[in-house]
Amino acid sequence: MSVERIRVERRYRNFVRFHTHVTYPEISERREQINSLEVVKKLDSIGMQHLPLPIIWDGVHLVDEGKFAGKTEIERRTRLAGRSRMWGLKRLLDDYLQFSGRDSELYYRLSLLLSAIDFESIHGRTEIDRAIANVAVIATAKRSMAVGIPAERISDQINWALQEVGGLEADEVDLLECLPEESKLKPADQIDHTQMSVDRGVTAIQLLENIETRGRIASLFSECFGGARKDKDEKEIHPLSVRRLNVASRLLAEPSMEALLRISRVANEYVAFQPRFEKKMLPAVDGDQTRMRMMASYDELPRMAPAAWAIKVASAKYFRYRLATKSFMIREKIKRSDKKQLFYAMLDRSKSMQQGERIYKLLAILMNRLRAVMRREAVLGYSFFDSRVHEQIMVEDISEAQDELRRLEYDFFIGDDTDINLALREGIKRIRSVVDDVNAERPELIIVTDGDHGINVKLKELKGIMLHVFIVEAHNDDLIQLAKKTGGVALQGL
């Protein structure tokens, strides 16, 4: 995401350049921790260098459930901070002209603005990570106010972004960071504001006004992290709370991302779409573990525990009773089977998928299944289709999942007519051919399309395969009914 430089009016220059902290308590235990070299290095690594120390104090105090100072206290602090930057004659003149307190009203407005932001929705692995994320939010709110965005808009948009990304897990963030930029997924001249309005239940006019404000706030968020994040040879280790804010910045700047997150979460709500991965312990002669279980047949007598034979010596009659009822325990060697579940997705790449938010919604379903791969619960195979079915892609580890996301761009969706029947039959065929090769089980077929063509595939052709159907911005009752008959998730008009 490119960073748009926004000019700041002259009267805001010192307000942006310096900082007077606006939170209580005056002193906290975290202040000592935040001044450590380790935290300074963390701030430097995400592009937040040379921040005034008081803004760090604000971020730390909010971790400690700090409160915001009142107008009188802020005036006192602003004057003291201003005078500390003055020398000689200027300080003498300030006794009469009070230059040092001229930004106090701005800091009071900042205090009111920050009190409306839900900092509790910022989660981090440690309190230090939360503090760093708090600093980024404070800096963004401050700059947004300085460029003239109304305070209620700033708090509304930041709260919305924090709510959207606050619950993102690490694997979701990993995948979202891999998505191509909006310009590669949805060129500006192709943005369909009408469809976006339908997705969000607002008027197009409200949406456009909202997007403009969000774009400006996103640009300021981006500045906190040193601009656009670039891929490097060595992976940068950022706190998860800060990585979520990076995603929040992109979510503000790219409204189509909302559709992606919404559809991904909708899919998660359905039990039938949850991966059914089980770690099984199977009997094996060469197993590396041993377990005790009840005997199943008399052939297992040699494997009875030594204590069983002691019973025979003590009471032959009781021993025969236990033997007749097969109630002795036996030792058995086992080894773990990590057989995963197989998902196979057929994804529509016809040119009509370029319309509206359809690409993002397709990516939402793909990302949803890639998360199962990243959690080592599933193997994912998928193919794109239009009037024919294209090459097969198998994803079995994390790096493959991320690489596949990076390559999906807008101009990839250039296919001609959509043949859903061909996609269904080829998907069934490919599942049957790979299910044993990839050491997977419980195969499920996923169709993502905007096609509304009639379906002639019969239920018996899907024998043993559950079908999930996601129809984006269109309807196809035949396909929906077929998926329901298999017990799969069937959603249309997404």
Secondary structure, DSSP 8 states (H G I E B T S, - for coil): ---------GGGHHHHHS----BS-SS-HHHHHHTSHHHHHHHHHTT-TT--HHHHHHHHHHHTT--B--HHHHHHHHHHHHHHT--HHHHHHHHHH-GGGTTHHHHHHHHHHHHTS-GGG---SSHHHHHHHHHHHHHHHHHHHHTT--HHHHHHHHHHHHHHHTT--HHHHHHHTTS--HHHHS-GGG--HHHHHHHHTS-HHHHHHHHHHHHHHHHHHHHHTTSS----SS-----HHHHHHHHHHHHHH-THHHHHHHHHHHHHT-GGGS-----EEEE-TT-SEEEEEE--SGGGGGGB-HHHHHHHHH-HHHHHHHHHTT--EEEEEEEEE--EEEEEEEEE-BGGGGSTTHHHHHHHHHHHHHHHHHTTSEEEEEEEESSSB---EEE-SHHHHHHHHHT--GGG--B-S--HHHHHHHHHHHHHHHTTTTTEEEEEEEEEE---------GGGGTT-EEEEEE-SS--HHHHHHHHHTT--EEE--
